[in-house]
Amino acid sequence: MWESSERRRPFRDRAEAGRTLAAHLQNFANRDDVVVLALPRGGVTVGYEVALALHAPLEVFVVRKLGAPGQPELALGAIASGGVRVLNDEIVAQLSNAAQVLDRIAAEEQRELERREREYRAGRPPPDLQGKVVILADDGLATGATMRAAARALHQFDIARCVVAVPVGAPETCRAIAAEVDEVICAIMPLDFHGVGQFYRDFAQTTDAEVCELLTRAALRRL
């Protein structure tokens, strides 16, 4: 796991972060067995730059965070394609009626997950991941719930290797996830980590239209 705990200037935006991350992934460049799977929405911009630098295909892997009632940024867990659900047990334990609350939130997020899969794929079939080295890309790691759900969901596809790649992450989260996947590439792991947005000058929300545009550009580049 590549890491740095030093302070540095924030990334200008997700595109710059993706290019920085790609510099630490060059051993995966120009290989027929590598696929970049980006977590939408913000991870798609990062993943696009990584895929461009590695000359690898870019695909999207839809995962939905289960936000706490009244605190949507606080992750109770996450769901992913294939019926995978990952929970932050310590946070869930603080809820009253936890089972009912989780079922309600998960049902809402499942509908959004299915909507995004339809919109982002635009009729394209899911990628064939069997035997592939999959680079799971996002714009950062805070609690890691979304990334854990994605990594666990990938087990059903009989992939050869799972590599989690992010520009920035909480040190303890990066180390915890490293125990669950084959490799973690975290460009910086600042000791003063308080949130992913702290390390971006422009952390505006990525839109569905931007995701679709990047996926289309990546697909056309491969023709």
N, CA and C atoms as a LAMMPS dump frame, in Angstrom:
ITEM: TIMESTEP
0
ITEM: NUMBER OF ATOMS
669
ITEM: BOX BOUNDS ff ff ff
-5.0000000000000000e+02 5.0000000000000000e+02
-5.0000000000000000e+02 5.0000000000000000e+02
-5.0000000000000000e+02 5.0000000000000000e+02
ITEM: ATOMS id mol type element x y z
1 1 1 N 0.857 -1.203 0
2 1 2 C 0 0 0
3 1 3 C 0.883 1.239 0
4 2 1 N 0.778 2.025 -1.061
5 2 2 C 1.548 3.276 -1.115
6 2 3 C 0.856 4.306 -0.256
7 3 1 N 1.614 5.064 0.524
8 3 2 C 0.985 6.035 1.388
9 3 3 C 1.918 7.21 1.658
10 4 1 N 1.331 8.33 2.024
11 4 2 C 2.069 9.486 2.5
12 4 3 C 1.209 10.2 3.53
13 5 1 N 1.775 10.526 4.668
14 5 2 C 1.015 11.22 5.701
15 5 3 C 1.327 12.711 5.723
16 6 1 N 2.138 13.159 4.785
17 6 2 C 2.544 14.552 4.797
18 6 3 C 1.408 15.482 4.377
19 7 1 N 1.451 16.723 4.865
20 7 2 C 0.489 17.721 4.431
21 7 3 C 0.887 18.202 3.04
22 8 1 N -0.097 18.562 2.239
23 8 2 C 0.177 19.06 0.906
24 8 3 C -0.985 19.944 0.513
25 9 1 N -0.783 20.685 -0.591
26 9 2 C -1.862 21.545 -1.072
27 9 3 C -3.022 20.682 -1.522
28 10 1 N -4.235 21.184 -1.452
29 10 2 C -5.397 20.415 -1.925
30 10 3 C -5.306 20.182 -3.434
31 11 1 N -5.929 19.112 -3.891
32 11 2 C -6.07 18.905 -5.329
33 11 3 C -6.939 20.029 -5.892
34 12 1 N -6.639 20.455 -7.1
35 12 2 C -7.456 21.491 -7.723
36 12 3 C -8.886 20.987 -7.906
37 13 1 N -9.025 19.769 -8.411
38 13 2 C -10.342 19.161 -8.636
39 13 3 C -10.142 17.663 -8.769
40 14 1 N -11.207 16.953 -9.088
41 14 2 C -11.119 15.493 -9.18
42 14 3 C -10.264 15.043 -10.361
43 15 1 N -10.244 15.829 -11.432
44 15 2 C -9.417 15.457 -12.586
45 15 3 C -7.939 15.474 -12.212
46 16 1 N -7.5 16.522 -11.515
47 16 2 C -6.103 16.557 -11.077
48 16 3 C -5.817 15.418 -10.11
49 17 1 N -6.75 15.135 -9.224
50 17 2 C -6.576 14.036 -8.277
51 17 3 C -6.418 12.715 -9.016
52 18 1 N -7.214 12.517 -10.073
53 18 2 C -7.114 11.297 -10.86
54 18 3 C -5.767 11.151 -11.548
55 19 1 N -5.257 12.251 -12.07
56 19 2 C -3.94 12.201 -12.72
57 19 3 C -2.841 11.905 -11.704
58 20 1 N -2.963 12.487 -10.523
59 20 2 C -1.987 12.208 -9.467
60 20 3 C -2.028 10.737 -9.073
61 21 1 N -3.237 10.223 -8.908
62 21 2 C -3.389 8.81 -8.548
63 21 3 C -2.831 7.897 -9.625
64 22 1 N -3.08 8.239 -10.885
65 22 2 C -2.617 7.403 -11.997
66 22 3 C -1.113 7.225 -12
67 23 1 N -0.394 8.229 -11.501
68 23 2 C 1.071 8.132 -11.464
69 23 3 C 1.535 6.998 -10.552
70 24 1 N 0.685 6.591 -9.61
71 24 2 C 1.037 5.511 -8.684
72 24 3 C 0.489 4.155 -9.133
73 25 1 N -0.072 4.129 -10.347
74 25 2 C -0.676 2.907 -10.866
75 25 3 C -0.059 2.463 -12.183
76 26 1 N 1.116 2.977 -12.498
77 26 2 C 1.674 2.727 -13.815
78 26 3 C 2.041 1.278 -14.079
79 27 1 N 2.18 0.487 -13.024
80 27 2 C 2.46 -0.944 -13.261
81 27 3 C 1.247 -1.682 -13.818
82 28 1 N 0.092 -0.992 -13.857
83 28 2 C -1.113 -1.585 -14.443
84 28 3 C -1.374 -1.073 -15.863
85 29 1 N -0.486 -0.26 -16.4
86 29 2 C -0.696 0.349 -17.712
87 29 3 C -0.505 -0.654 -18.838
88 30 1 N -1.284 -0.45 -19.916
89 30 2 C -1.138 -1.207 -21.164
90 30 3 C -1.28 -2.712 -20.969
91 31 1 N -2.215 -3.103 -20.107
92 31 2 C -2.465 -4.518 -19.86
93 31 3 C -3.882 -4.88 -20.301
94 32 1 N -4.002 -6.048 -20.926
95 32 2 C -5.305 -6.473 -21.429
96 32 3 C -6.238 -6.966 -20.323
97 33 1 N -5.677 -7.239 -19.14
98 33 2 C -6.485 -7.834 -18.082
99 33 3 C -6.954 -6.817 -17.039
100 34 1 N -6.761 -5.513 -17.286
101 34 2 C -7.095 -4.474 -16.309
102 34 3 C -8.365 -3.742 -16.713
103 35 1 N -9.257 -3.545 -15.748
104 35 2 C -10.469 -2.753 -15.934
105 35 3 C -10.558 -1.758 -14.777
106 36 1 N -10.855 -0.5 -15.092
107 36 2 C -11.079 0.509 -14.056
108 36 3 C -12.583 0.592 -13.802
109 37 1 N -12.992 0.31 -12.567
110 37 2 C -14.381 0.45 -12.159
111 37 3 C -14.484 1.657 -11.238
112 38 1 N -15.229 2.665 -11.672
113 38 2 C -15.351 3.897 -10.897
114 38 3 C -16.659 3.91 -10.124
115 39 1 N -16.602 4.441 -8.907
116 39 2 C -17.802 4.559 -8.074
117 39 3 C -18.418 5.933 -8.304
118 40 1 N -19.64 5.972 -8.811
119 40 2 C -20.279 7.27 -9.065
120 40 3 C -20.803 7.888 -7.776
121 41 1 N -20.902 9.242 -7.789
122 41 2 C -20.626 9.981 -9.009
123 41 3 C -19.176 10.46 -9.053
124 42 1 N -18.675 10.99 -7.919
125 42 2 C -17.37 11.653 -7.926
126 42 3 C -16.224 10.781 -8.377
127 43 1 N -16.32 9.485 -8.152
128 43 2 C -15.237 8.601 -8.538
129 43 3 C -15.076 8.446 -10.031
130 44 1 N -16.105 8.805 -10.8
131 44 2 C -16.017 8.614 -12.25
132 44 3 C -15.008 9.581 -12.871
133 45 1 N -14.958 10.809 -12.386
134 45 2 C -13.967 11.762 -12.902
135 45 3 C -12.556 11.281 -12.587
136 46 1 N -12.351 10.812 -11.372
137 46 2 C -11.054 10.249 -10.995
138 46 3 C -10.746 9.03 -11.847
139 47 1 N -11.721 8.122 -11.966
140 47 2 C -11.512 6.905 -12.736
141 47 3 C -11.239 7.156 -14.204
142 48 1 N -11.879 8.191 -14.763
143 48 2 C -11.644 8.518 -16.168
144 48 3 C -10.169 8.86 -16.401
145 49 1 N -9.605 9.679 -15.524
146 49 2 C -8.201 10.066 -15.686
147 49 3 C -7.273 8.869 -15.482
148 50 1 N -7.618 7.985 -14.561
149 50 2 C -6.819 6.782 -14.34
150 50 3 C -6.88 5.882 -15.564
151 51 1 N -8.09 5.638 -16.079
152 51 2 C -8.23 4.779 -17.248
153 51 3 C -7.504 5.36 -18.462
154 52 1 N -7.575 6.685 -18.621
155 52 2 C -6.897 7.345 -19.731
156 52 3 C -5.39 7.127 -19.645
157 53 1 N -4.837 7.307 -18.448
158 53 2 C -3.391 7.165 -18.278
159 53 3 C -2.925 5.722 -18.431
160 54 1 N -3.776 4.769 -18.032
161 54 2 C -3.372 3.363 -18.078
162 54 3 C -3.736 2.692 -19.395
163 55 1 N -4.465 3.417 -20.283
164 55 2 C -4.987 2.835 -21.519
165 55 3 C -5.847 1.611 -21.203
166 56 1 N -6.729 1.799 -20.242
167 56 2 C -7.598 0.72 -19.779
168 56 3 C -9.058 1.122 -19.972
169 57 1 N -9.956 0.153 -20.084
170 57 2 C -11.38 0.481 -20.179
171 57 3 C -11.912 1.033 -18.864
172 58 1 N -12.898 1.904 -18.977
173 58 2 C -13.56 2.483 -17.808
174 58 3 C -15.001 1.993 -17.761
175 59 1 N -15.399 1.489 -16.612
176 59 2 C -16.777 1.087 -16.378
177 59 3 C -17.233 1.706 -15.063
178 60 1 N -18.527 1.672 -14.825
179 60 2 C -19.078 2.234 -13.605
180 60 3 C -19.61 1.101 -12.737
181 61 1 N -19.435 1.244 -11.434
182 61 2 C -19.942 0.257 -10.49
183 61 3 C -20.769 1.017 -9.461
184 62 1 N -22.082 0.783 -9.485
185 62 2 C -22.986 1.603 -8.697
186 62 3 C -23.121 1.046 -7.279
187 63 1 N -22.796 1.889 -6.314
188 63 2 C -22.92 1.572 -4.892
189 63 3 C -23.634 2.745 -4.239
190 64 1 N -24.512 2.475 -3.292
191 64 2 C -25.259 3.543 -2.625
192 64 3 C -25.004 3.521 -1.119
193 65 1 N -24.634 4.671 -0.605
194 65 2 C -24.451 4.817 0.831
195 65 3 C -25.806 4.837 1.532
196 66 1 N -25.866 4.241 2.705
197 66 2 C -27.059 4.286 3.545
198 66 3 C -26.847 5.372 4.59
199 67 1 N -27.363 6.57 4.305
200 67 2 C -27.163 7.711 5.187
201 67 3 C -28.073 7.651 6.404
202 68 1 N -27.552 8.103 7.537
203 68 2 C -28.322 8.103 8.778
204 68 3 C -29.484 9.095 8.685
205 69 1 N -30.617 8.799 9.305
206 69 2 C -31.747 9.728 9.298
207 69 3 C -31.358 11.09 9.87
208 70 1 N -31.596 12.146 9.087
209 70 2 C -31.256 13.491 9.532
210 70 3 C -29.793 13.837 9.388
211 71 1 N -28.95 12.852 9.082
212 71 2 C -27.506 13.067 8.885
213 71 3 C -27.048 12.244 7.678
214 72 1 N -27.44 12.644 6.475
215 72 2 C -27.176 11.816 5.3
216 72 3 C -25.698 11.576 5.012
217 73 1 N -24.817 12.445 5.52
218 73 2 C -23.382 12.244 5.28
219 73 3 C -22.785 11.201 6.222
220 74 1 N -23.527 10.834 7.274
221 74 2 C -23.068 9.812 8.214
222 74 3 C -23.506 8.451 7.687
223 75 1 N -22.552 7.606 7.332
224 75 2 C -22.867 6.342 6.673
225 75 3 C -23.195 5.244 7.68
226 76 1 N -24.432 4.756 7.598
227 76 2 C -24.797 3.554 8.343
228 76 3 C -24.213 2.316 7.67
229 77 1 N -23.953 2.439 6.397
230 77 2 C -23.43 1.345 5.606
231 77 3 C -23.621 1.66 4.139
232 78 1 N -23.699 0.634 3.318
233 78 2 C -23.867 0.832 1.879
234 78 3 C -24.422 -0.438 1.261
235 79 1 N -25.013 -0.292 0.066
236 79 2 C -25.466 -1.434 -0.718
237 79 3 C -24.824 -1.364 -2.095
238 80 1 N -24.735 -2.52 -2.746
239 80 2 C -24.164 -2.591 -4.09
240 80 3 C -24.944 -3.609 -4.9
241 81 1 N -24.693 -3.613 -6.194
242 81 2 C -25.328 -4.591 -7.078
243 81 3 C -25.086 -6.004 -6.556
244 82 1 N -26.076 -6.871 -6.774
245 82 2 C -25.938 -8.241 -6.311
246 82 3 C -26.478 -8.465 -4.916
247 83 1 N -27.161 -7.462 -4.358
248 83 2 C -27.766 -7.627 -3.042
249 83 3 C -26.804 -7.519 -1.883
250 84 1 N -25.626 -6.932 -2.106
251 84 2 C -24.639 -6.792 -1.034
252 84 3 C -25.015 -5.636 -0.12
253 85 1 N -24.956 -5.866 1.168
254 85 2 C -25.181 -4.811 2.157
255 85 3 C -24.051 -4.866 3.184
256 86 1 N -23.383 -3.728 3.394
257 86 2 C -22.306 -3.603 4.378
258 86 3 C -22.727 -2.567 5.397
259 87 1 N -22.584 -2.879 6.683
260 87 2 C -23.033 -1.978 7.739
261 87 3 C -21.879 -1.531 8.628
262 88 1 N -21.979 -0.278 9.109
263 88 2 C -21.083 0.225 10.16
264 88 3 C -21.747 -0.082 11.499
265 89 1 N -21.379 -1.204 12.073
266 89 2 C -22.103 -1.717 13.234
267 89 3 C -22.122 -0.752 14.412
268 90 1 N -21.038 -0.029 14.625
269 90 2 C -20.993 0.885 15.765
270 90 3 C -22.024 1.998 15.634
271 91 1 N -22.203 2.493 14.412
272 91 2 C -23.182 3.567 14.186
273 91 3 C -24.6 3.013 14.225
274 92 1 N -24.801 1.853 13.613
275 92 2 C -26.126 1.243 13.594
276 92 3 C -26.601 0.951 15.015
277 93 1 N -25.684 0.557 15.88
278 93 2 C -26.049 0.208 17.257
279 93 3 C -26.637 1.395 18.018
280 94 1 N -26.394 2.608 17.545
281 94 2 C -26.902 3.799 18.216
282 94 3 C -28.339 4.142 17.793
283 95 1 N -28.871 3.427 16.791
284 95 2 C -30.208 3.7 16.294
285 95 3 C -31.26 2.963 17.106
286 96 1 N -32.383 3.605 17.292
287 96 2 C -33.545 2.89 17.795
288 96 3 C -34.308 2.343 16.593
289 97 1 N -34.904 1.167 16.741
290 97 2 C -35.602 0.506 15.627
291 97 3 C -34.682 0.357 14.42
292 98 1 N -33.46 -0.098 14.677
293 98 2 C -32.436 -0.135 13.629
294 98 3 C -32.863 -0.957 12.417
295 99 1 N -33.465 -2.124 12.633
296 99 2 C -33.825 -2.996 11.506
297 99 3 C -34.82 -2.317 10.58
298 100 1 N -35.853 -1.696 11.163
299 100 2 C -36.864 -1.029 10.341
300 100 3 C -36.284 0.175 9.608
301 101 1 N -35.454 0.946 10.305
302 101 2 C -34.841 2.121 9.689
303 101 3 C -33.954 1.697 8.524
304 102 1 N -33.143 0.669 8.728
305 102 2 C -32.239 0.203 7.675
306 102 3 C -33.015 -0.321 6.467
307 103 1 N -34.071 -1.083 6.71
308 103 2 C -34.852 -1.626 5.593
309 103 3 C -35.475 -0.497 4.767
310 104 1 N -35.97 0.54 5.446
311 104 2 C -36.585 1.66 4.727
312 104 3 C -35.559 2.409 3.89
313 105 1 N -34.426 2.722 4.488
314 105 2 C -33.387 3.464 3.767
315 105 3 C -32.821 2.626 2.634
316 106 1 N -32.596 1.331 2.886
317 106 2 C -32.033 0.452 1.854
318 106 3 C -32.983 0.326 0.664
319 107 1 N -34.307 0.276 0.922
320 107 2 C -35.27 0.182 -0.175
321 107 3 C -35.225 1.432 -1.044
322 108 1 N -35.117 2.604 -0.407
323 108 2 C -35.019 3.853 -1.156
324 108 3 C -33.745 3.882 -1.999
325 109 1 N -32.644 3.48 -1.396
326 109 2 C -31.367 3.532 -2.115
327 109 3 C -31.306 2.468 -3.211
328 110 1 N -31.982 1.35 -3.023
329 110 2 C -32.008 0.321 -4.063
330 110 3 C -32.697 0.843 -5.321
331 111 1 N -33.771 1.605 -5.14
332 111 2 C -34.441 2.198 -6.303
333 111 3 C -33.515 3.169 -7.027
334 112 1 N -32.754 3.959 -6.265
335 112 2 C -31.822 4.903 -6.891
336 112 3 C -30.674 4.161 -7.561
337 113 1 N -30.205 3.093 -6.941
338 113 2 C -29.135 2.285 -7.545
339 113 3 C -29.572 1.758 -8.904
340 114 1 N -30.777 1.228 -8.974
341 114 2 C -31.278 0.678 -10.233
342 114 3 C -31.477 1.767 -11.274
343 115 1 N -31.934 2.951 -10.854
344 115 2 C -32.105 4.068 -11.792
345 115 3 C -30.766 4.472 -12.388
346 116 1 N -29.756 4.576 -11.529
347 116 2 C -28.442 4.992 -12.027
348 116 3 C -27.842 3.958 -12.965
349 117 1 N -27.995 2.695 -12.646
350 117 2 C -27.461 1.667 -13.541
351 117 3 C -28.074 1.788 -14.935
352 118 1 N -29.39 2.025 -14.99
353 118 2 C -30.051 2.177 -16.297
354 118 3 C -29.528 3.414 -17.023
355 119 1 N -29.413 4.527 -16.316
356 119 2 C -29.016 5.774 -16.965
357 119 3 C -27.557 5.751 -17.384
358 120 1 N -26.685 5.284 -16.53
359 120 2 C -25.257 5.333 -16.829
360 120 3 C -24.866 4.344 -17.923
361 121 1 N -25.513 3.193 -17.956
362 121 2 C -25.132 2.194 -18.953
363 121 3 C -25.73 2.491 -20.322
364 122 1 N -26.859 3.186 -20.372
365 122 2 C -27.483 3.568 -21.64
366 122 3 C -27.593 2.383 -22.592
367 123 1 N -28.011 1.246 -22.045
368 123 2 C -28.194 0.067 -22.879
369 123 3 C -26.97 -0.813 -23.01
370 124 1 N -25.803 -0.336 -22.557
371 124 2 C -24.595 -1.167 -22.628
372 124 3 C -24.694 -2.286 -21.592
373 125 1 N -24.262 -3.49 -21.947
374 125 2 C -24.309 -4.592 -20.981
375 125 3 C -23.244 -4.392 -19.902
376 126 1 N -23.421 -4.989 -18.738
377 126 2 C -22.378 -4.928 -17.71
378 126 3 C -21.08 -5.538 -18.241
379 127 1 N -19.945 -5.084 -17.761
380 127 2 C -18.67 -5.607 -18.264
381 127 3 C -18.443 -7.047 -17.812
382 128 1 N -17.691 -7.779 -18.608
383 128 2 C -17.271 -9.127 -18.239
384 128 3 C -16.013 -8.994 -17.381
385 129 1 N -16.131 -9.268 -16.106
386 129 2 C -15.024 -9.061 -15.174
387 129 3 C -14.286 -10.342 -14.808
388 130 1 N -14.745 -11.464 -15.303
389 130 2 C -14.116 -12.729 -14.923
390 130 3 C -12.638 -12.743 -15.308
391 131 1 N -11.796 -13.047 -14.332
392 131 2 C -10.359 -13.135 -14.568
393 131 3 C -9.653 -11.805 -14.706
394 132 1 N -10.345 -10.7 -14.452
395 132 2 C -9.76 -9.373 -14.632
396 132 3 C -9.127 -8.849 -13.337
397 133 1 N -8.153 -7.978 -13.519
398 133 2 C -7.64 -7.16 -12.42
399 133 3 C -8.497 -5.907 -12.39
400 134 1 N -9.256 -5.725 -11.328
401 134 2 C -10.196 -4.62 -11.234
402 134 3 C -9.629 -3.54 -10.327
403 135 1 N -9.522 -2.326 -10.875
404 135 2 C -9.122 -1.17 -10.081
405 135 3 C -10.387 -0.421 -9.691
406 136 1 N -10.733 -0.451 -8.419
407 136 2 C -11.904 0.262 -7.897
408 136 3 C -11.478 1.67 -7.534
409 137 1 N -12.003 2.662 -8.241
410 137 2 C -11.563 4.045 -8.066
411 137 3 C -12.664 4.9 -7.469
412 138 1 N -12.294 5.763 -6.53
413 138 2 C -13.213 6.75 -5.989
414 138 3 C -12.417 8.01 -5.699
415 139 1 N -13.128 9.1 -5.305
416 139 2 C -12.426 10.359 -5.063
417 139 3 C -11.846 10.452 -3.66
418 140 1 N -12.112 9.46 -2.808
419 140 2 C -11.52 9.452 -1.48
420 140 3 C -12.185 8.417 -0.595
421 141 1 N -11.559 8.152 0.543
422 141 2 C -12.078 7.188 1.513
423 141 3 C -12.222 7.866 2.865
424 142 1 N -13.446 7.884 3.366
425 142 2 C -13.694 8.41 4.714
426 142 3 C -14.009 7.23 5.628
427 143 1 N -15.282 6.819 5.721
428 143 2 C -15.62 5.643 6.52
429 143 3 C -15.293 4.345 5.785
430 144 1 N -15.29 4.383 4.456
431 144 2 C -14.994 3.189 3.67
432 144 3 C -16.177 2.275 3.429
433 145 1 N -17.387 2.632 3.914
434 145 2 C -18.545 1.744 3.772
435 145 3 C -18.879 1.479 2.312
436 146 1 N -18.86 2.527 1.499
437 146 2 C -19.195 2.371 0.079
438 146 3 C -18.18 1.478 -0.619
439 147 1 N -16.901 1.701 -0.356
440 147 2 C -15.86 0.904 -0.996
441 147 3 C -15.908 -0.546 -0.536
442 148 1 N -16.19 -0.784 0.734
443 148 2 C -16.309 -2.172 1.219
444 148 3 C -17.451 -2.902 0.504
445 149 1 N -18.585 -2.22 0.34
446 149 2 C -19.707 -2.84 -0.359
447 149 3 C -19.319 -3.188 -1.793
448 150 1 N -18.614 -2.288 -2.452
449 150 2 C -18.187 -2.542 -3.831
450 150 3 C -17.237 -3.726 -3.898
451 151 1 N -16.257 -3.759 -3.006
452 151 2 C -15.268 -4.838 -3.017
453 151 3 C -15.926 -6.183 -2.756
454 152 1 N -16.866 -6.223 -1.812
455 152 2 C -17.537 -7.487 -1.504
456 152 3 C -18.456 -7.925 -2.638
457 153 1 N -19.087 -6.966 -3.293
458 153 2 C -19.949 -7.298 -4.423
459 153 3 C -19.146 -7.901 -5.567
460 154 1 N -17.899 -7.507 -5.715
461 154 2 C -17.076 -8.008 -6.822
462 154 3 C -16.743 -9.487 -6.683
463 155 1 N -16.866 -10.029 -5.483
464 155 2 C -16.528 -11.445 -5.292
465 155 3 C -17.381 -12.352 -6.175
466 156 1 N -18.598 -11.909 -6.514
467 156 2 C -19.491 -12.75 -7.309
468 156 3 C -19.06 -12.851 -8.765
469 157 1 N -18.09 -12.024 -9.183
470 157 2 C -17.695 -11.99 -10.587
471 157 3 C -16.428 -12.789 -10.883
472 158 1 N -15.874 -13.46 -9.897
473 158 2 C -14.689 -14.301 -10.106
474 158 3 C -13.54 -13.51 -10.736
475 159 1 N -13.271 -12.324 -10.159
476 159 2 C -12.172 -11.509 -10.665
477 159 3 C -10.834 -12.086 -10.203
478 160 1 N -9.753 -11.683 -10.877
479 160 2 C -8.427 -12.175 -10.517
480 160 3 C -7.83 -11.399 -9.347
481 161 1 N -8.13 -10.096 -9.29
482 161 2 C -7.487 -9.256 -8.276
483 161 3 C -8.31 -7.986 -8.1
484 162 1 N -8.429 -7.514 -6.866
485 162 2 C -9.14 -6.275 -6.574
486 162 3 C -8.168 -5.261 -5.994
487 163 1 N -8.038 -4.133 -6.678
488 163 2 C -7.14 -3.061 -6.255
489 163 3 C -7.989 -1.823 -5.984
490 164 1 N -7.999 -1.35 -4.749
491 164 2 C -8.696 -0.121 -4.395
492 164 3 C -7.738 1.044 -4.597
493 165 1 N -8.184 2.068 -5.323
494 165 2 C -7.31 3.195 -5.648
495 165 3 C -8.043 4.509 -5.409
496 166 1 N -7.481 5.352 -4.556
497 166 2 C -8.076 6.655 -4.238
498 166 3 C -6.981 7.699 -4.105
499 167 1 N -7.289 8.962 -4.404
500 167 2 C -6.29 10.02 -4.231
501 167 3 C -5.994 10.323 -2.768
502 168 1 N -7 10.204 -1.888
503 168 2 C -6.819 10.581 -0.484
504 168 3 C -7.739 9.729 0.378
505 169 1 N -7.289 9.439 1.591
506 169 2 C -8.135 8.66 2.482
507 169 3 C -7.684 8.766 3.918
508 170 1 N -8.605 8.466 4.82
509 170 2 C -8.268 8.402 6.233
510 170 3 C -7.318 7.228 6.452
511 171 1 N -6.208 7.443 7.141
512 171 2 C -5.225 6.358 7.302
513 171 3 C -5.813 5.067 7.847
514 172 1 N -6.659 5.178 8.887
515 172 2 C -7.202 3.959 9.488
516 172 3 C -8.145 3.234 8.535
517 173 1 N -8.861 3.987 7.69
518 173 2 C -9.77 3.362 6.731
519 173 3 C -8.988 2.657 5.627
520 174 1 N -7.968 3.309 5.108
521 174 2 C -7.146 2.688 4.064
522 174 3 C -6.518 1.396 4.565
523 175 1 N -6.039 1.409 5.794
524 175 2 C -5.41 0.211 6.344
525 175 3 C -6.434 -0.89 6.594
526 176 1 N -7.636 -0.51 7.04
527 176 2 C -8.678 -1.511 7.279
528 176 3 C -9.114 -2.174 5.984
529 177 1 N -9.285 -1.396 4.94
530 177 2 C -9.717 -1.946 3.658
531 177 3 C -8.62 -2.805 3.039
532 178 1 N -7.365 -2.481 3.319
533 178 2 C -6.26 -3.279 2.791
534 178 3 C -6.338 -4.727 3.256
535 179 1 N -7 -4.964 4.378
536 179 2 C -7.149 -6.328 4.884
537 179 3 C -8.236 -7.096 4.144
538 180 1 N -9.054 -6.399 3.345
539 180 2 C -10.191 -7.029 2.674
540 180 3 C -9.994 -7.192 1.174
541 181 1 N -8.993 -6.514 0.589
542 181 2 C -8.769 -6.574 -0.853
543 181 3 C -7.323 -6.969 -1.104
544 182 1 N -6.967 -7.097 -2.377
545 182 2 C -5.608 -7.523 -2.702
546 182 3 C -4.574 -6.42 -2.555
547 183 1 N -4.996 -5.177 -2.814
548 183 2 C -4.052 -4.053 -2.737
549 183 3 C -4.818 -2.75 -2.593
550 184 1 N -4.255 -1.816 -1.849
551 184 2 C -4.809 -0.471 -1.741
552 184 3 C -3.741 0.523 -2.172
553 185 1 N -4.103 1.404 -3.095
554 185 2 C -3.23 2.498 -3.513
555 185 3 C -3.908 3.783 -3.07
556 186 1 N -3.365 4.422 -2.056
557 186 2 C -3.924 5.666 -1.521
558 186 3 C -2.825 6.725 -1.641
559 187 1 N -2.995 7.666 -2.571
560 187 2 C -1.919 8.596 -2.893
561 187 3 C -1.467 9.402 -1.676
562 188 1 N -2.405 9.889 -0.874
563 188 2 C -2.037 10.541 0.378
564 188 3 C -2.98 10.079 1.487
565 189 1 N -2.405 9.873 2.671
566 189 2 C -3.181 9.501 3.855
567 189 3 C -2.838 10.504 4.961
568 190 1 N -3.431 11.678 4.919
569 190 2 C -3.05 12.743 5.854
570 190 3 C -3.442 12.408 7.292
571 191 1 N -2.557 12.737 8.207
572 191 2 C -2.831 12.489 9.615
573 191 3 C -3.946 13.398 10.125
574 192 1 N -4.144 14.551 9.47
575 192 2 C -5.179 15.499 9.904
576 192 3 C -6.468 15.337 9.1
577 193 1 N -6.771 14.119 8.65
578 193 2 C -7.939 13.857 7.818
579 193 3 C -9.229 14.078 8.613
580 194 1 N -10.115 14.919 8.043
581 194 2 C -11.435 15.129 8.642
582 194 3 C -12.561 14.851 7.649
583 195 1 N -12.247 14.841 6.369
584 195 2 C -13.241 14.578 5.334
585 195 3 C -12.59 14.683 3.973
586 196 1 N -13.148 13.978 2.981
587 196 2 C -12.548 13.968 1.643
588 196 3 C -12.506 15.368 1.042
589 197 1 N -13.591 16.134 1.174
590 197 2 C -13.655 17.459 0.576
591 197 3 C -12.602 18.42 1.076
592 198 1 N -12.043 18.148 2.237
593 198 2 C -10.984 18.978 2.822
594 198 3 C -9.758 19.056 1.91
595 199 1 N -9.575 18.066 1.045
596 199 2 C -8.365 17.978 0.243
597 199 3 C -8.596 18.311 -1.233
598 200 1 N -9.713 19.008 -1.503
599 200 2 C -10.036 19.486 -2.85
600 200 3 C -10.398 20.966 -2.783
601 201 1 N -9.845 21.754 -3.715
602 201 2 C -10.292 23.139 -3.815
603 201 3 C -11.676 23.199 -4.441
604 202 1 N -11.927 22.366 -5.45
605 202 2 C -13.24 22.277 -6.089
606 202 3 C -13.771 20.874 -5.836
607 203 1 N -14.781 20.786 -4.956
608 203 2 C -15.381 19.498 -4.625
609 203 3 C -16.875 19.534 -4.92
610 204 1 N -17.237 20.281 -5.963
611 204 2 C -18.642 20.366 -6.364
612 204 3 C -19.157 18.992 -6.765
613 205 1 N -20.433 18.756 -6.498
614 205 2 C -21.027 17.464 -6.799
615 205 3 C -20.993 17.188 -8.293
616 206 1 N -20.577 15.987 -8.659
617 206 2 C -20.601 15.55 -10.051
618 206 3 C -22.045 15.209 -10.429
619 207 1 N -22.458 15.626 -11.613
620 207 2 C -23.832 15.383 -12.049
621 207 3 C -23.947 14.07 -12.828
622 208 1 N -25.189 13.588 -12.957
623 208 2 C -25.434 12.407 -13.783
624 208 3 C -25 12.655 -15.229
625 209 1 N -25.251 13.865 -15.719
626 209 2 C -24.889 14.186 -17.102
627 209 3 C -23.371 14.1 -17.294
628 210 1 N -22.609 14.584 -16.313
629 210 2 C -21.152 14.508 -16.407
630 210 3 C -20.677 13.062 -16.369
631 211 1 N -21.301 12.247 -15.532
632 211 2 C -20.95 10.827 -15.478
633 211 3 C -21.184 10.175 -16.836
634 212 1 N -22.353 10.403 -17.407
635 212 2 C -22.69 9.803 -18.7
636 212 3 C -21.73 10.265 -19.795
637 213 1 N -21.373 11.546 -19.768
638 213 2 C -20.447 12.072 -20.778
639 213 3 C -19.08 11.4 -20.677
640 214 1 N -18.565 11.263 -19.472
641 214 2 C -17.252 10.647 -19.295
642 214 3 C -17.272 9.179 -19.698
643 215 1 N -18.333 8.472 -19.356
644 215 2 C -18.43 7.072 -19.741
645 215 3 C -18.52 6.919 -21.253
646 216 1 N -19.255 7.804 -21.899
647 216 2 C -19.353 7.771 -23.363
648 216 3 C -18.013 8.078 -23.998
649 217 1 N -17.327 9.105 -23.506
650 217 2 C -16.003 9.435 -24.046
651 217 3 C -15.037 8.28 -23.881
652 218 1 N -15.076 7.616 -22.722
653 218 2 C -14.184 6.488 -22.49
654 218 3 C -14.501 5.331 -23.421
655 219 1 N -15.796 5.074 -23.659
656 219 2 C -16.188 3.979 -24.546
657 219 3 C -15.777 4.268 -25.988
658 220 1 N -15.949 5.504 -26.441
659 220 2 C -15.562 5.885 -27.799
660 220 3 C -14.058 5.789 -27.995
661 221 1 N -13.317 6.094 -26.956
662 221 2 C -11.867 6.026 -27.042
663 221 3 C -11.377 4.607 -27.273
664 222 1 N -12.174 3.62 -26.856
665 222 2 C -11.771 2.228 -26.968
666 222 3 C -12.139 1.607 -28.304
667 223 1 N -12.915 2.328 -29.147
668 223 2 C -13.338 1.778 -30.443
669 223 3 C -12.172 1.696 -31.416
